[in-house]
């Protein structure tokens, strides 16, 4: 039964580790897409959930966690540069007085990893059709939210530490090479670090939350469809 239903029921081993379990967020989405097709072509009793082992669930959780952490790492850079431009420290697209279109486009560029993940989640989760694909998506969504939350909080703490606790040491370090650069850090960059870390933390939690809401919405849709089928029969 497990081999017919679960794509990852009997993983092969390489150096003591399964080789056909998802190692990235994209691989996990691809696995959900494939399993959704399999679920749609077979009977789908709830007992099939038992064949999706703890190891499988942890791999999907880790794929989501690493995907969320990776998105935070990429977006943190973009949000920091965006915040520098808002503060007038850096020009935005060569302009010191950016217009609304410049601001909107820069924000989209800064948050592109989150936007891309959200669009992919909507696209793939809409295909979920059975028990196993639901469990895959659940653990991936939870892992993604936790990954976004953990890394964004660490970034928040690091940004505030650099702006307050270690600001003197950082200023003295920059001052050895360029007093002007040290002054820019003290007068401008410290404030931007605080604002950027706040913005990144809020964006990361919103993205993780919305990915989970996409999954929850599909789950409610499947339950409503199943209830309607039972009533018709």
Helices and strands as residue ranges (DSSP letters): H 2-5, E 13-14, E 17-18, H 25-40, G 46-51, H 54-86, H 100-110, H 112-125, H 131-160, I 161-165, H 167-177, H 179-184, I 185-189, H 190-232
